[in-house]
Amino acid sequence: MLIRYKKAYEKIAMGLLSFMPNEKDLKKLQQTIKNYESEDNWQLFLWKEEDITGLIGVVLTDDTVEVQHISVNPSHRYEGIGKNMLLSIKQIYQDKDVIPGEYTAAFFDKCDMDY
């Protein structure tokens, strides 16, 4: 299930974000977290079952939801968590088009997601 990011989850969120190819640099990673905390149109969600195993970050515009980040703990990959996060985002933002960002397009294609 998706839950909204809170400051208390900062360390786990940074750990999951660091698996994204464009978030390897610590300063870049810290800036990304800061954006999710301070920008109203940046929304970060965590996937929680027993533990937090995934993360999805989106940027909202008037009619689109751009998925900027999607990451799953390596020990929980290939369990459908990433696809379930995308489906949950589509459900939350039913009135908007959910589209991939530069670093998430390949994952959308892998999941056969329309955009």
C-alpha positions in Angstrom: 0.0 0.0 0.0 1.2 3.5 -0.8 1.8 5.9 2.1 2.8 9.6 1.9 6.3 10.5 2.7 7.0 12.0 6.1 10.2 13.5 7.4 10.5 10.4 9.8 11.1 8.3 6.6 13.9 10.4 5.3 16.7 7.9 5.7 14.8 5.0 4.1 13.6 7.3 1.3 17.2 8.5 0.6 18.4 4.9 0.6 15.7 3.9 -1.9 16.3 7.0 -4.1 20.0 6.2 -4.2 19.2 3.2 -6.4 18.1 5.6 -9.2 20.9 6.1 -11.7 20.6 9.9 -11.5 20.6 10.1 -7.7 24.1 8.6 -6.9 25.6 11.9 -5.8 24.8 12.7 -2.1 24.3 16.4 -2.8 21.9 15.7 -5.6 20.1 13.1 -3.4 19.7 15.7 -0.6 18.4 18.3 -3.0 15.8 15.8 -4.4 14.5 15.0 -0.9 14.4 18.7 -0.1 12.3 19.3 -3.3 9.9 16.6 -2.2 9.6 18.1 1.2 9.2 21.7 0.1 7.6 21.8 -3.3 3.8 21.5 -3.3 3.7 19.8 -6.8 6.4 17.2 -5.9 4.8 14.2 -4.1 6.7 11.3 -2.7 5.1 8.0 -1.7 6.5 4.9 0.0 5.3 1.3 -0.6 4.7 -0.4 2.7 3.7 -4.0 3.4 5.4 -5.2 6.5 8.4 -3.0 5.8 8.9 -0.1 3.4 10.2 -1.8 0.2 9.6 0.8 -2.5 9.3 4.5 -3.4 7.6 6.5 -6.1 8.0 10.2 -6.7 5.8 12.3 -8.9 5.6 15.9 -10.1 2.1 17.2 -10.7 1.0 19.7 -13.3 -2.5 20.8 -14.2 -3.3 17.7 -16.3 -0.3 15.3 -15.8 1.5 13.3 -13.2 5.1 12.7 -14.2 6.8 9.8 -12.5 10.3 11.1 -11.7 11.5 8.3 -9.4 10.6 4.7 -8.9 12.7 2.4 -6.8 12.3 -1.0 -5.1 14.6 -2.5 -2.5 16.9 -4.9 -4.5 15.9 -7.8 -2.2 12.2 -7.3 -3.1 12.5 -6.8 -6.9 10.6 -8.9 -9.4 7.6 -9.2 -7.0 5.4 -6.7 -8.8 6.0 -3.9 -6.3 7.0 -1.3 -8.9 4.0 -2.1 -11.1 1.7 -2.0 -8.1 3.1 1.5 -7.2 2.4 2.7 -10.7 -1.2 1.3 -10.7 -1.8 2.9 -7.3 -0.6 6.3 -8.6 -2.9 5.9 -11.6 -5.8 5.3 -9.1 -4.9 8.2 -6.8 -4.7 10.6 -9.8 -7.5 9.2 -11.9 -8.3 12.6 -13.4 -4.7 13.1 -14.7 -2.5 11.4 -17.3 0.3 9.5 -15.6 3.4 9.8 -17.7 7.1 8.7 -17.2 10.0 11.0 -16.6 13.3 10.7 -18.3 14.6 7.9 -15.9 11.3 6.0 -15.6 10.2 5.5 -19.3 12.0 2.2 -19.6 10.2 0.9 -16.5 6.8 2.0 -17.9 7.6 0.1 -21.1 8.6 -3.0 -19.2 5.3 -2.9 -17.3 3.3 -2.3 -20.5 1.9 0.9 -19.0 0.1 3.2 -21.4 1.1 6.9 -21.5 
